[in-house]
Amino acid sequence: MFLLNSSSDYRQPLDPRDAEILGLDAANAVERHLTFRENHAETPLVALPALAAEIGVASIHMKDEGHRLGLGSFKALGGAYAVIRLVLDEAAHRLGRAIDISELHSSTVRKIAETMTVACATDGNHGRSVAQGAQLVGARAVISVHSGVSDERVAAIARFGADMIRVDGTYDDSVREAARIAEEKGWTIVSDTSWPGYERIPGLVMQGYTALVREALRAMPQPPTHVFIQAGVGGIAAAVAGHMAIAFGDKRPTFIVVDPARAACLFETARAGHLVTVAHGEPTIMAMLECYEPSLVAWRILSRVADAFMTVDEDDAIAVMKRLADPAGNDPAIVAGESGGVGLAGLIGAIGDPAIRQALSLDGHSRIFLVNTEGATDPGKYEEIVGLSPAAVAAKHKTGASG
């Protein structure tokens, strides 16, 4: 399914709150914070010239977040950053002075962090980031997971010392339950989705994601003309689209939001013109995108700066995992989890449909930017789908251009 943005807010300026959260100064602050993270390294921007030639576009560059901060997902940038910011804010409040990120590992800040408990709900990746951030500063983390989260993903979170709570139902059920328990216990909820009255912390999570955009734009030989980004509640899509709208102004690239057909909450919201909760049906293999209610802040941004919305099917997600693992020509192999290559699936679907291709002005001059949002965060599931282990794919060492 495909539709152009017909929102009454389309092409209106970003809300001032969102422009501040995703602006250049905020992005600079995120990048500075990363210099204080011991395991920080910029993730690769991978060029896929053979694939670009095959589908008939000028270039394809994919930012590979499967290497981010040891967590295997772009979400490593968001939850941990929000936790760190909250700890620094609390320290500033208690000490009555501004606290710089350079003081993060001081004994004074750590003693304050040890009195704090952060909580969230997760499909896997966000919770891992929140747990890592809490461990980094010495805070306690309590992470709620719904019944569909694999034991492997639960274990990957728990290894950071987080307390785990299993919640019956869907991701959205776990979000509500985590918020309820946090309110009852006096904990700080660090969610990557937002709702009325709860916007600042999800805004900080999204702000953390701007780092990957900055890194990619510095590495690309030319700015992109088109961006296809997958969406769950919409945080990563809104962060990329919003920051690019600020960075490029009227010359921003065409931005397409890609949903799983089985959890198309942003697509249906765009069709309705207001926030929509979609019915929970058969689970999608795109587990990190299995969300049925969009983030309020993400929709506020995307209603203004997304140009189109589309959906992809289960087979599309599987096909791009295999295609990236066994690429065309001399393109390098990329380990992409079930949700990682969904933006590419959207691009391939758009190219294959003459009406969509024309609507988006996709042609031989188009320069595409994509994000592999996760590596093999469930290695067993990855091998089951692709037929090779993540290590075997990574070890192919195919030569290909990057940067």
C-alpha positions as CSV (number, residue, x, y, z in Angstrom):
1,M,0.0,0.0,0.0
2,F,1.2,3.5,-0.8
3,L,-0.1,7.0,-0.2
4,L,1.2,10.5,-0.5
5,N,1.0,12.8,2.6
6,S,-2.3,14.6,2.5
7,S,-2.2,16.0,6.1
8,S,-3.3,19.6,6.6
9,D,0.1,20.1,8.3
10,Y,2.1,18.8,5.4
11,R,5.0,21.2,4.5
12,Q,4.2,23.4,7.5
13,P,7.2,24.4,9.7
14,L,8.1,22.0,12.5
15,D,6.6,22.7,15.9
16,P,9.2,24.9,17.7
17,R,9.6,22.1,20.4
18,D,10.5,19.6,17.8
19,A,12.8,22.0,15.9
20,E,14.7,22.5,19.2
21,I,14.9,18.8,19.9
22,L,16.1,17.8,16.4
23,G,18.1,21.0,15.6
24,L,21.8,21.4,14.9
25,D,22.7,22.5,18.4
26,A,21.0,19.5,19.9
27,A,22.7,17.2,17.4
28,N,26.1,18.7,18.3
29,A,25.4,18.0,22.0
30,V,24.6,14.3,21.1
31,E,27.8,13.9,19.2
32,R,29.8,15.5,22.1
33,H,28.2,13.1,24.6
34,L,29.3,10.2,22.4
35,T,32.9,11.2,22.8
36,F,32.6,10.3,26.5
37,R,31.3,6.8,25.7
38,E,34.1,4.3,25.9
39,N,32.9,2.0,23.1
40,H,31.8,4.7,20.7
41,A,32.8,4.5,17.0
42,E,31.0,5.9,14.0
43,T,29.1,3.1,12.2
44,P,29.9,2.4,8.5
45,L,28.1,4.1,5.7
46,V,28.0,1.3,3.0
47,A,27.7,2.1,-0.7
48,L,25.8,-0.5,-2.8
49,P,26.6,0.4,-6.4
50,A,25.7,-3.0,-7.9
51,L,22.3,-2.9,-6.3
52,A,21.8,0.7,-7.4
53,A,22.6,-0.3,-11.0
54,E,20.3,-3.3,-10.8
55,I,17.2,-1.3,-9.8
56,G,18.0,1.8,-11.8
57,V,19.0,4.5,-9.4
58,A,22.2,6.6,-9.2
59,S,23.4,5.4,-5.8
60,I,22.4,3.7,-2.6
61,H,24.0,4.3,0.7
62,M,23.0,2.4,3.8
63,K,24.1,3.4,7.3
64,D,24.8,0.1,9.1
65,E,23.7,0.5,12.7
66,G,24.3,-3.2,13.4
67,H,27.6,-2.1,14.8
68,R,26.4,0.7,17.2
69,L,27.9,0.8,20.7
70,G,28.0,-3.0,21.0
71,L,24.2,-3.3,21.0
72,G,23.6,-4.1,17.4
73,S,20.9,-1.4,16.8
74,F,20.4,2.3,16.2
75,K,18.5,2.3,19.5
76,A,21.8,2.2,21.3
77,L,21.9,6.0,20.5
78,G,18.5,6.8,22.1
79,G,17.6,5.1,25.4
80,A,21.1,5.4,26.9
81,Y,21.4,9.0,25.9
82,A,18.1,9.8,27.5
83,V,19.1,8.1,30.7
84,I,22.4,10.0,30.8
85,R,20.7,13.3,30.2
86,L,18.1,12.5,33.0
87,V,20.9,11.7,35.5
88,L,22.8,14.9,34.6
89,D,19.6,16.9,35.0
90,E,18.9,15.3,38.4
91,A,22.4,16.0,39.5
92,A,22.1,19.6,38.4
93,H,18.9,19.9,40.3
94,R,20.3,18.5,43.5
95,L,23.6,20.2,43.4
96,G,22.2,23.6,42.3
97,R,24.6,24.0,39.4
98,A,25.0,23.0,35.8
99,I,26.5,19.6,35.3
100,D,28.5,18.9,32.2
101,I,28.7,15.6,30.4
102,S,32.4,15.5,31.3
103,E,31.3,14.9,34.9
104,L,29.3,11.8,34.0
105,H,31.7,9.4,35.7
106,S,32.4,11.5,38.8
107,S,31.7,9.9,42.2
108,T,29.3,12.8,42.9
109,V,27.1,12.1,39.9
110,R,27.3,8.3,40.4
111,K,26.0,8.6,44.0
112,I,23.0,10.5,42.7
113,A,22.4,8.0,39.8
114,E,22.4,5.1,42.3
115,T,19.3,6.6,43.9
116,M,17.4,6.5,40.6
117,T,15.4,3.8,38.8
118,V,14.6,4.0,35.1
119,A,12.0,1.8,33.5
120,C,10.6,1.2,30.0
121,A,8.9,-1.3,27.7
122,T,10.6,-2.8,24.8
123,D,10.5,-5.2,21.8
124,G,14.2,-5.7,22.6
125,N,16.5,-3.0,21.3
126,H,15.3,0.1,23.2
127,G,15.3,-1.8,26.5
128,R,18.9,-2.9,25.9
129,S,19.9,0.7,25.4
130,V,18.1,1.9,28.5
131,A,19.7,-0.9,30.5
132,Q,23.1,-0.2,29.1
133,G,22.7,3.5,30.0
134,A,21.6,2.7,33.5
135,Q,24.6,0.4,34.0
136,L,26.9,3.0,32.7
137,V,25.8,5.6,35.3
138,G,25.0,3.3,38.2
139,A,21.2,3.6,38.1
140,R,18.7,0.7,38.4
141,A,16.8,-0.4,35.3
142,V,13.5,-2.3,35.2
143,I,12.5,-3.4,31.7
144,S,9.0,-4.7,30.7
145,V,8.8,-7.1,27.7
146,H,5.6,-8.4,26.1
147,S,4.9,-12.1,25.4
148,G,6.3,-12.0,21.8
149,V,9.9,-11.0,22.8
150,S,12.2,-13.9,22.4
151,D,14.2,-15.4,25.3
152,E,17.4,-14.4,23.5
153,R,16.4,-10.8,23.4
154,V,15.4,-10.9,27.1
155,A,18.8,-12.4,28.0
156,A,20.6,-9.7,26.0
157,I,18.9,-7.0,28.1
158,A,19.3,-8.8,31.4
159,R,23.1,-9.0,31.0
160,F,23.3,-5.3,31.7
161,G,21.9,-5.9,35.2
162,A,18.3,-4.9,34.5
163,D,15.3,-6.4,36.3
164,M,12.9,-8.0,33.8
165,I,9.1,-8.1,33.8
166,R,7.1,-10.2,31.4
167,V,3.8,-8.6,30.4
168,D,1.0,-10.5,28.6
169,G,-0.2,-9.0,25.3
170,T,1.4,-6.7,22.7
171,Y,4.1,-4.1,22.8
172,D,1.5,-1.4,23.4
173,D,0.2,-3.4,26.4
174,S,3.7,-3.5,27.8
175,V,4.1,0.3,27.3
176,R,0.9,0.9,29.4
177,E,1.9,-1.6,32.1
178,A,5.5,-0.2,32.4
179,A,4.1,3.4,32.7
180,R,1.6,2.2,35.4
181,I,4.2,0.4,37.5
182,A,6.6,3.4,37.2
183,E,4.0,5.8,38.4
184,E,3.1,3.5,41.3
185,K,6.8,3.0,42.3
186,G,8.0,6.6,41.6
187,W,10.4,5.4,38.9
188,T,11.3,7.4,35.7
189,I,9.8,6.0,32.6
190,V,12.1,6.2,29.6
191,S,9.9,5.4,26.7
192,D,10.7,5.8,23.0
193,T,7.0,6.5,22.3
194,S,5.0,9.5,23.5
195,W,1.5,10.4,24.5
196,P,-0.3,13.5,25.8
197,G,1.6,14.9,28.7
198,Y,4.6,12.8,28.1
199,E,6.9,14.2,25.4
200,R,10.2,15.4,26.8
201,I,11.9,12.1,27.4
202,P,10.8,10.5,24.1
203,G,12.1,13.7,22.5
204,L,15.5,13.0,24.1
205,V,15.5,9.5,22.8
206,M,14.8,10.8,19.3
207,Q,17.5,13.5,19.8
208,G,20.0,10.7,20.3
209,Y,19.2,9.3,16.9
210,T,20.4,12.5,15.2
211,A,24.0,11.3,15.5
212,L,23.6,8.7,12.8
213,V,22.2,11.3,10.4
214,R,25.1,13.7,11.0
215,E,27.6,10.9,10.5
216,A,26.0,9.7,7.3
217,L,25.7,13.2,5.8
218,R,29.4,13.9,6.4
219,A,30.3,10.6,4.7
220,M,28.1,10.8,1.7
221,P,29.7,12.2,-1.5
222,Q,26.4,14.1,-2.3
223,P,23.3,14.7,-0.3
224,P,20.5,12.1,-0.9
225,T,17.5,12.8,-3.0
226,H,15.3,10.1,-1.4
227,V,15.2,8.6,2.1
228,F,13.3,5.4,2.9
229,I,13.1,4.7,6.7
230,Q,11.2,2.0,8.5
231,A,8.9,2.9,11.4
232,G,7.5,1.3,14.5
233,V,6.1,4.0,16.6
234,G,7.9,6.5,14.4
235,G,10.8,7.7,16.4
236,I,13.7,6.9,14.0
237,A,11.7,8.1,11.0
238,A,10.8,11.3,12.7
239,A,14.3,12.0,13.9
240,V,15.8,11.4,10.5
241,A,13.1,13.4,8.6
242,G,13.0,16.2,11.1
243,H,16.7,16.7,11.3
244,M,17.1,16.6,7.5
245,A,14.3,19.1,7.2
246,I,16.2,21.5,9.4
247,A,19.6,20.8,7.8
248,F,18.4,21.1,4.2
249,G,15.3,23.4,4.4
250,D,13.5,23.6,1.1
251,K,16.1,21.3,-0.5
252,R,15.5,18.4,1.8
253,P,15.2,14.9,0.2
254,T,11.9,13.2,-0.5
255,F,11.1,11.2,2.6
256,I,9.2,7.9,2.6
257,V,8.0,6.1,5.8
258,V,7.8,2.3,5.5
259,D,5.6,0.2,7.8
260,P,5.0,-3.5,8.1
261,A,1.6,-4.3,6.6
262,R,0.7,-6.2,9.7
263,A,1.5,-3.2,12.0
264,A,0.9,-0.2,9.8
265,C,0.0,2.3,12.5
266,L,1.7,5.3,10.8
267,F,0.3,4.4,7.4
268,E,-3.2,4.3,8.8
269,T,-2.6,7.4,10.8
270,A,-1.5,9.2,7.6
271,R,-4.6,7.9,5.8
272,A,-6.9,9.1,8.6
273,G,-5.1,12.4,9.1
274,H,-5.0,11.8,12.9
275,L,-3.5,9.4,15.4
276,V,-4.9,5.9,14.8
277,T,-4.5,2.7,16.8
278,V,-4.6,-0.3,14.5
279,A,-6.0,-3.7,15.5
280,H,-3.6,-6.4,16.7
281,G,-3.7,-9.3,14.3
282,E,-1.1,-11.9,13.2
283,P,2.4,-11.0,14.5
284,T,4.9,-9.6,12.0
285,I,8.3,-11.1,11.5
286,M,9.5,-7.4,11.7
287,A,9.5,-7.7,15.5
288,M,11.2,-4.4,16.3
289,L,8.5,-2.6,14.2
290,E,5.5,-4.4,15.7
291,C,3.7,-1.4,17.1
292,Y,0.1,-0.6,16.8
293,E,-0.1,3.0,18.1
294,P,2.2,5.8,16.8
295,S,4.2,8.2,19.0
296,L,2.4,11.5,19.3
297,V,5.6,13.5,18.8
298,A,6.7,11.4,15.9
299,W,3.4,11.9,14.1
300,R,3.5,15.7,14.8
301,I,6.9,15.7,12.9
302,L,6.1,13.3,10.1
303,S,2.8,14.9,9.3
304,R,4.8,17.9,8.3
305,V,8.0,16.5,6.7
306,A,7.2,13.0,5.4
307,D,6.2,13.0,1.8
308,A,4.7,9.5,1.5
309,F,3.8,6.4,3.5
310,M,3.9,2.8,2.4
311,T,3.8,-0.8,3.7
312,V,5.8,-3.9,3.0
313,D,4.8,-7.6,3.5
314,E,6.5,-10.4,5.4
315,D,8.1,-11.8,2.3
316,D,9.6,-8.4,1.4
317,A,11.4,-8.2,4.7
318,I,12.8,-11.8,4.4
319,A,13.9,-11.1,0.8
320,V,16.0,-8.1,1.7
321,M,17.6,-9.9,4.6
322,K,18.8,-12.5,2.2
323,R,19.7,-10.0,-0.5
324,L,21.9,-8.0,1.9
325,A,23.5,-11.2,3.1
326,D,24.3,-12.4,-0.5
327,P,24.6,-9.1,-2.4
328,A,24.9,-8.3,-6.1
329,G,28.3,-7.9,-7.8
330,N,31.0,-6.6,-5.5
331,D,28.7,-5.0,-3.0
332,P,29.6,-5.8,0.6
333,A,27.5,-8.2,2.6
334,I,25.4,-6.6,5.4
335,V,24.0,-8.5,8.4
336,A,20.4,-7.0,8.7
337,G,17.9,-8.3,11.2
338,E,14.3,-8.9,10.5
339,S,13.5,-5.1,10.8
340,G,16.9,-3.8,9.6
341,G,16.4,-3.8,5.9
342,V,12.7,-2.7,5.7
343,G,13.6,0.7,4.2
344,L,15.3,-1.2,1.4
345,A,12.2,-3.4,1.0
346,G,10.2,-0.2,0.6
347,L,12.6,1.2,-2.1
348,I,12.5,-2.1,-4.1
349,G,8.7,-2.1,-3.9
350,A,8.5,1.5,-5.0
351,I,10.8,1.0,-7.9
352,G,8.8,-2.1,-9.0
353,D,5.6,-0.1,-9.2
354,P,5.5,2.4,-12.1
355,A,2.8,4.6,-10.4
356,I,4.8,4.8,-7.2
357,R,8.0,5.3,-9.0
358,Q,6.5,8.3,-10.9
359,A,4.8,9.7,-7.8
360,L,8.2,9.8,-6.0
361,S,10.2,10.9,-9.1
362,L,12.5,7.9,-8.7
363,D,14.9,7.5,-11.7
364,G,18.4,7.1,-12.7
365,H,19.5,10.3,-11.0
366,S,18.1,9.4,-7.6
367,R,20.5,9.1,-4.7
368,I,19.0,6.9,-1.9
369,F,19.7,6.9,1.8
370,L,18.7,3.9,3.9
371,V,19.4,2.8,7.5
372,N,20.0,-0.8,8.5
373,T,18.4,-0.3,11.9
374,E,19.6,-3.5,13.4
375,G,22.0,-6.4,12.9
376,A,21.2,-9.9,14.1
377,T,19.9,-9.0,17.5
378,D,18.4,-12.6,17.6
379,P,21.2,-14.6,16.0
380,G,19.3,-17.9,16.0
381,K,16.3,-16.3,14.3
382,Y,18.6,-14.7,11.8
383,E,20.3,-18.0,10.8
384,E,16.9,-19.7,10.6
385,I,15.7,-17.1,8.0
386,V,18.9,-16.4,6.0
387,G,20.4,-19.9,6.2
388,L,23.8,-18.6,7.4
389,S,25.0,-17.4,10.8
390,P,25.6,-13.7,11.3
391,A,29.3,-14.5,11.7
392,A,29.4,-16.4,8.3
393,V,27.8,-13.4,6.5
394,A,30.1,-10.9,8.2
395,A,33.1,-13.1,7.3
396,K,32.4,-13.0,3.6
397,H,34.6,-9.9,3.3
398,K,33.2,-8.9,0.0
399,T,34.9,-5.8,-1.3
400,G,32.7,-2.8,-2.0
401,A,32.8,0.9,-1.9
402,S,32.0,2.7,1.3
403,G,31.6,6.3,2.2
